[in-house]
Amino acid sequence: MLSFCEIKGVLSQKCVGIAGAGGLGSNCAQNLVRSGIGKLIIADFDTVNESNLNRQFYFRNQIGQKKVFALRDNLNMIDERSIIQIHDCVVDIDNIPLLYNTCDVVVEAFDSAESKHMLIEYMCYNYPNIPVVSASGLAGFGSLDRIHVVESGNLFVCGDFESQVEYNNPPLGPKVSMVSAMQADIVLQILLKK
């Protein structure tokens, strides 16, 4: 077993990409910074809305700000030694190589199924040696015993794989936080095994 100092020593040399700065991305990022990760590369185009505050790592005074800038500020308050590289953009096939080709691990934290599929497919095909940690099924509440991880090569997916976000089944803080914490923990397992 590694000591906390040894863990932080390893993690301080690692770079993790996060695609999306919403509920999954913002909470995963805070867990990684709290664990001592050296560098995060975070990309998102959205702004903080009041409706985000029930599950995302933002605060009321940040409503209207771009998520990547607000998230960088929040992460710097945890540990200003972590390098937080932000990109205010839509992640697409054209910029994935520019954003994430130097990362040790990439976290997929999108809302839309199409974006999830695009990133996973691109990374697995073009960068098969960079692990991708994704999520599926985190809406609503309860059924926590169904949350698990499925691993396929260098792809790791967390969630219950069932609960779809709908009007009557919105994403809520506890389940989103739990799945994003699982994503962060898988990242740590990958990085500390290397």
C-alpha positions in Angstrom: 0.0 0.0 0.0 1.1 3.5 -0.8 1.1 6.2 1.9 -0.8 9.4 1.4 2.4 11.3 0.6 3.4 8.6 -2.0 -0.1 8.8 -3.6 0.0 12.6 -3.9 3.6 12.3 -5.3 2.4 10.0 -8.1 -0.9 11.9 -8.8 0.9 15.3 -8.9 2.7 14.1 -12.0 -0.5 13.1 -13.8 -2.9 14.8 -16.3 -6.6 14.0 -16.5 -8.9 15.4 -19.2 -12.6 16.1 -18.4 -15.1 16.5 -21.2 -17.9 18.5 -19.7 -18.2 20.6 -16.6 -21.7 19.9 -15.4 -22.8 17.5 -12.6 -20.4 14.7 -13.4 -17.4 16.8 -14.6 -17.5 19.5 -11.9 -17.8 17.0 -9.1 -15.3 14.6 -10.5 -12.8 17.5 -10.9 -13.2 18.5 -7.3 -12.6 15.0 -6.1 -9.5 14.7 -8.3 -8.0 18.0 -7.0 -8.7 17.0 -3.4 -6.8 13.8 -4.1 -3.7 15.7 -5.4 -4.0 15.4 -9.2 -1.3 17.6 -10.9 -3.2 18.8 -14.0 -6.7 18.9 -15.3 -7.8 19.8 -18.8 -11.5 20.7 -18.7 -13.6 21.7 -21.7 -17.2 22.9 -21.7 -19.2 25.7 -23.5 -22.0 26.2 -21.0 -22.8 28.8 -18.4 -23.8 28.3 -14.7 -27.6 28.4 -14.3 -29.7 28.3 -11.1 -31.0 24.9 -12.1 -27.4 23.5 -11.9 -27.0 24.3 -8.2 -28.8 21.2 -7.0 -26.1 18.9 -8.3 -23.1 20.8 -9.7 -20.0 22.2 -8.0 -21.0 25.9 -8.4 -22.5 28.6 -6.2 -25.3 31.2 -6.5 -22.8 34.1 -7.0 -21.5 32.2 -10.1 -24.8 32.1 -12.0 -24.2 33.5 -15.5 -20.5 32.8 -15.5 -19.0 30.3 -18.0 -18.7 27.0 -16.2 -15.0 26.4 -17.0 -14.0 29.8 -15.5 -16.2 29.3 -12.4 -15.0 25.7 -11.9 -11.3 26.8 -12.2 -11.9 29.4 -9.5 -13.6 26.8 -7.2 -10.8 24.2 -7.8 -8.1 26.8 -7.1 -9.7 27.4 -3.7 -9.2 23.7 -2.9 -5.6 23.5 -4.1 -3.9 26.3 -6.1 -1.0 24.1 -6.9 -3.1 22.0 -9.3 -2.8 23.2 -12.9 -6.3 23.7 -14.3 -6.3 24.2 -18.0 -9.7 25.3 -19.3 -11.2 25.5 -22.8 -14.5 27.4 -23.3 -15.6 25.3 -26.3 -17.8 22.5 -27.6 -15.9 19.3 -27.6 -16.0 17.7 -31.1 -14.1 15.4 -33.3 -11.9 18.2 -34.6 -10.6 19.4 -31.2 -10.5 16.1 -29.2 -6.8 15.5 -30.3 -5.8 19.1 -29.3 -7.6 18.8 -26.0 -6.9 15.3 -24.7 -4.0 13.6 -26.6 -1.5 14.2 -23.7 -3.8 13.0 -20.9 -3.2 9.9 -18.8 -7.0 9.4 -18.5 -10.0 11.1 -20.0 -13.3 11.4 -18.1 -16.5 11.6 -20.2 -19.0 13.9 -18.4 -21.5 14.9 -21.1 -25.3 15.1 -20.8 -26.2 14.0 -24.3 -25.9 10.4 -25.5 -24.6 11.5 -28.9 -21.7 13.4 -27.3 -20.9 10.5 -25.1 -20.8 8.1 -28.0 -18.8 10.5 -30.1 -16.0 11.0 -27.5 -15.9 7.3 -26.5 -15.7 6.1 -30.0 -13.1 8.6 -31.0 -10.9 8.0 -28.0 -11.1 4.2 -28.2 -10.3 4.2 -31.9 -7.6 6.9 -32.1 -6.1 6.7 -28.6 -6.7 3.1 -27.4 -3.9 3.5 -24.8 -5.7 6.4 -23.0 -8.3 5.0 -20.6 -11.8 6.6 -20.8 -14.1 6.8 -17.7 -17.7 7.3 -18.6 -21.2 7.3 -16.9 -24.6 6.0 -17.8 -27.8 6.0 -15.7 -27.7 8.5 -12.9 -31.1 10.1 -12.9 -33.4 10.3 -9.9 -32.8 8.8 -6.5 -32.8 5.4 -4.9 -31.7 2.1 -6.3 -28.2 2.8 -5.2 -27.5 -0.9 -5.0 -27.7 -1.0 -8.8 -24.8 1.4 -9.4 -21.7 -0.5 -10.6 -18.8 -0.3 -13.0 -18.5 -2.1 -16.3 -15.0 -2.4 -17.8 -14.3 -3.2 -21.4 -10.6 -2.9 -22.3 -9.7 0.7 -21.5 -13.3 1.9 -21.2 -14.9 2.1 -17.7 -18.6 3.0 -17.4 -20.2 3.8 -14.0 -23.9 4.0 -13.2 -27.1 2.0 -13.0 -27.4 1.7 -16.8 -31.2 2.1 -16.5 -32.4 5.5 -15.1 -32.9 8.0 -18.0 -33.2 11.7 -17.3 -36.8 12.8 -17.9 -39.1 15.5 -16.7 -40.3 13.2 -13.8 -36.9 11.7 -13.2 -34.3 14.6 -13.1 -30.7 14.3 -12.1 -30.3 15.0 -8.4 -27.3 15.8 -6.2 -26.8 12.5 -4.3 -26.8 10.1 -7.3 -24.8 12.5 -9.5 -22.3 13.0 -6.8 -22.0 9.3 -6.1 -21.4 8.4 -9.8 -18.9 11.2 -10.3 -17.1 10.1 -7.2 -16.9 6.6 -8.7 -15.5 8.1 -11.8 -12.8 9.9 -9.8 -12.0 6.7 -7.9 -11.6 4.7 -11.1 -9.2 7.4 -12.4 -7.2 7.1 -9.2 -7.1 3.3 -9.5 -5.9 3.6 -13.1 -3.2 6.2 -12.3 -1.9 4.5 -9.2 -1.7 1.1 -10.9 0.5 2.4 -13.7 
